[in-house]
């Protein structure tokens, strides 16, 4: 098998696996208007990686994933617990502040590490060329387990999205939701970087949300369009020798802009409210 074919097969397999769960969780985040929550967890995952590097652990080693997991679990707890009761301070403002703090902490730590600037850049832009079949396999197993978990407890998670305040032990389920989000962040940030990980989560979901309120239809549409956009970015990156991660982000961005233009030309249609649609 040629190196080029192996590269395309690896990346295609990873993209196909990643986009399913990311699209589903992205729909939750968009409908809950918590659009910066993923950036907080992504940046905390990156911070955890930098902490591990500072302790002398090689970037990408198993211990860096453990350090990253500890950081995102801390972030998930903060996101679940910090809910301002003052209506003048929206929850999204608190999330934005947490993101800024996580980013600044990463920059300060990177400044003190030998070659820290390169590591900070890597956490932002990723290193998708490091993708291997074992990584794809582990990612697939974890993502399937998380999908099964969300399906088993879909009533609670859908309730958080559409009927906030009616779910028993809401803070616990909030924590479990953000923990799920954090786990996929730990897996994807070291290879995709913060920016592409955020694009995976938000852009396919936001694109699908413009055309349907139904959960199943939105997941299928978001995954399909996101997968096509990523393959386009992958091809452009190889053909024109462009950085891989930024090429995928731009391809996904072009998809979103195109979807906005198409949506603006279509007549408004009436669909059942999202809360009334079975997941």
C-alpha positions in Angstrom: 0.0 0.0 0.0 1.4 3.4 -1.0 2.0 6.0 1.7 -0.5 8.4 0.0 -3.3 5.7 0.0 -2.5 4.8 3.6 -2.7 8.5 4.6 -6.1 9.0 3.0 -7.5 5.8 4.4 -6.4 6.7 7.9 -7.7 10.2 7.8 -11.0 9.2 6.2 -11.6 6.6 8.8 -10.8 9.0 11.7 -13.0 11.7 10.2 -15.9 9.4 9.7 -15.8 8.2 13.3 -15.2 11.6 14.9 -17.9 13.6 13.1 -20.8 11.4 14.3 -20.5 12.1 18.0 -19.2 15.6 17.5 -22.3 16.5 15.4 -24.6 15.1 18.1 -23.0 16.9 20.9 -22.7 20.0 18.8 -26.4 20.1 18.4 -26.9 20.0 22.2 -24.4 22.8 22.6 -26.0 25.0 20.0 -29.5 24.4 21.3 -28.4 25.2 24.8 -26.4 28.3 23.5 -23.3 27.1 25.3 -21.2 27.7 22.2 -17.9 28.4 24.0 -18.1 25.5 26.4 -16.1 23.3 24.0 -13.4 25.9 23.6 -13.0 25.9 27.4 -12.6 22.1 27.4 -10.4 22.1 24.3 -8.1 24.6 25.8 -8.0 22.8 29.1 -7.1 19.6 27.3 -4.2 21.5 25.6 -3.2 22.9 29.0 -3.1 19.4 30.4 -0.8 18.3 27.5 1.5 21.2 28.2 1.7 20.4 31.9 2.7 16.8 31.0 5.4 18.2 28.6 6.6 20.4 31.4 7.0 17.3 33.6 9.3 15.8 31.0 6.7 13.6 29.3 7.0 13.3 25.5 4.2 15.0 23.5 1.6 12.4 22.4 2.6 9.8 25.0 -0.1 8.0 27.0 0.6 10.1 30.1 -0.2 13.3 28.3 -3.7 12.0 27.7 -4.1 11.3 31.4 -2.9 14.8 32.3 -5.3 16.2 29.7 -8.2 14.2 31.1 -7.6 15.5 34.6 -7.7 19.1 33.3 -11.0 18.6 31.4 -12.7 16.8 34.3 -11.9 19.9 36.4 -13.3 22.0 33.5 -16.4 19.8 33.3 -17.1 20.3 37.0 -16.7 24.1 36.7 -19.1 24.2 33.7 -21.7 22.2 35.6 -21.4 24.1 38.9 -21.0 27.7 37.7 -24.5 28.9 36.8 -25.0 32.6 37.7 -28.3 33.2 39.3 -28.1 36.9 38.3 -29.9 37.2 35.0 -27.6 40.2 34.1 -24.7 37.8 33.9 -25.4 35.1 31.3 -23.8 31.7 31.6 -22.0 32.2 28.3 -20.2 35.2 29.8 -18.8 33.0 32.6 -17.8 30.3 30.0 -16.0 33.0 27.9 -14.1 34.1 31.0 -13.1 30.5 31.8 -11.8 30.0 28.2 -9.7 33.2 28.5 -8.2 32.0 31.7 -7.4 28.6 30.2 -5.8 30.2 27.2 -3.7 32.6 29.2 -2.6 29.8 31.5 -1.5 27.8 28.4 0.4 30.7 27.0 2.2 31.4 30.3 3.1 27.8 30.7 4.3 27.6 27.1 6.5 30.6 27.7 8.4 28.8 30.4 8.9 25.5 28.5 11.9 24.9 26.3 10.5 25.1 22.8 7.2 26.0 24.4 6.1 28.2 21.5 6.2 25.2 19.2 4.1 23.1 21.6 1.5 25.9 22.0 1.2 26.1 18.2 0.9 22.3 18.0 -1.9 22.3 20.5 -3.7 24.9 18.4 -3.1 23.5 14.9 -2.8 19.9 15.8 -0.6 17.1 14.3 -3.0 15.1 12.2 -0.1 13.4 10.4 0.4 11.4 13.6 -2.9 9.5 13.1 -2.4 5.8 13.2 -4.7 2.7 13.0 -4.4 2.0 16.8 -5.5 5.6 17.4 -8.4 5.2 15.0 -9.4 2.0 16.8 -9.2 3.4 20.3 -11.2 6.5 19.2 -13.9 4.3 17.5 -14.3 2.2 20.6 -14.5 5.2 23.0 -16.9 7.1 20.7 -19.2 4.0 20.3 -19.2 3.6 24.1 -20.1 7.3 24.6 -22.9 7.1 21.9 -24.4 4.1 23.7 -24.2 6.0 27.0 -26.0 9.0 25.5 -28.6 6.8 23.9 -29.3 5.0 27.2 -29.8 8.3 29.0 -31.1 10.3 26.2 -34.2 11.4 28.2 -32.0 13.2 30.7 -29.7 14.8 28.1 -32.5 15.9 25.8 -34.3 17.2 28.9 -31.3 19.4 29.8 -31.4 20.8 26.3 -35.1 21.5 26.0 -36.5 21.5 29.5 -33.8 22.9 31.7 -34.9 22.8 35.4 -37.1 19.8 35.1 -34.4 17.1 35.1 -33.6 15.5 38.5 -30.0 15.9 39.7 -29.5 18.4 36.9 -26.0 19.4 38.0 -24.9 15.7 37.9 -26.2 15.2 34.4 -24.7 18.5 33.4 -21.3 17.3 34.7 -21.8 14.0 32.8 -22.6 15.8 29.6 -19.5 18.0 29.9 -17.4 15.0 30.9 -18.5 13.3 27.7 -17.5 16.4 25.8 -14.2 16.4 27.6 -13.4 12.8 26.9 -13.7 13.3 23.1 -11.7 16.5 23.5 -8.8 14.6 25.2 -8.8 12.2 22.3 -9.0 14.7 19.4 -7.1 17.8 20.6 -3.5 16.2 20.6 -3.9 15.3 16.9 -6.4 17.9 15.6 -5.6 20.8 17.8 -8.0 23.2 19.6 -9.2 25.0 16.4 -10.1 22.0 14.3 -11.6 20.2 17.3 -13.9 23.1 17.8 -14.7 23.2 14.1 -15.6 19.5 14.2 -18.0 20.0 17.0 -19.7 23.2 16.0 -19.8 23.7 12.2 -21.5 20.4 11.0 -24.1 20.8 13.8 -24.7 24.5 13.1 -25.1 23.8 9.4 -27.6 21.0 10.0 -29.5 23.1 12.6 -30.4 25.6 9.9 -32.3 23.1 7.9 -34.0 20.7 10.4 -35.0 20.6 14.1 -35.2 16.8 14.2 -32.4 15.1 16.0 -31.9 12.1 13.7 -32.2 14.2 10.5 -29.8 16.9 11.9 -27.2 14.3 12.9 -27.3 12.6 9.5 -27.2 15.9 7.6 -24.4 17.3 9.7 -22.3 14.2 9.5 -22.8 13.9 5.7 -22.0 17.5 4.9 -19.2 17.7 7.5 -17.6 14.5 6.1 -17.8 15.9 2.5 -16.3 19.2 3.6 -13.5 17.5 5.5 -12.6 15.2 2.5 -12.5 18.3 0.3 -10.1 20.0 2.8 -8.1 16.8 2.9 -7.8 16.7 -0.9 -6.9 20.4 -1.1 -4.3 20.0 1.6 -2.6 17.2 -0.3 -3.0 18.7 -3.8 -1.7 22.2 -2.9 0.7 21.2 -0.1 -1.3 23.2 2.6 -1.3 22.7 6.4 -3.7 19.9 7.1 -5.6 21.2 10.1 -6.2 24.7 8.8 -7.3 23.3 5.4 -10.0 21.3 7.1 -11.1 24.3 9.2 -11.4 26.5 6.1 -13.3 23.7 4.2 -15.8 23.4 7.1 -16.1 27.2 7.2 -16.8 27.3 3.5 -19.5 24.7 4.0 -21.1 26.8 6.7 -21.0 30.0 4.6 -22.5 28.2 1.7 -25.2 26.7 3.9 -26.1 30.2 5.2 -26.5 31.5 1.6 -28.6 28.5 0.6 -30.8 28.8 3.7 -31.4 32.5 3.0 -32.8 31.7 -0.4 -35.1 29.0 0.8 -38.7 29.7 2.1 -39.3 29.4 5.8 -40.7 26.0 6.6 -42.6 24.9 9.7 -41.3 22.0 11.6 -42.2 20.6 15.0 -40.4 22.3 17.9 -37.1 20.5 18.6 -38.4 19.6 22.1 -41.3 17.7 20.5 -39.2 15.6 18.3 -38.0 12.1 19.4 -34.2 11.9 19.4 
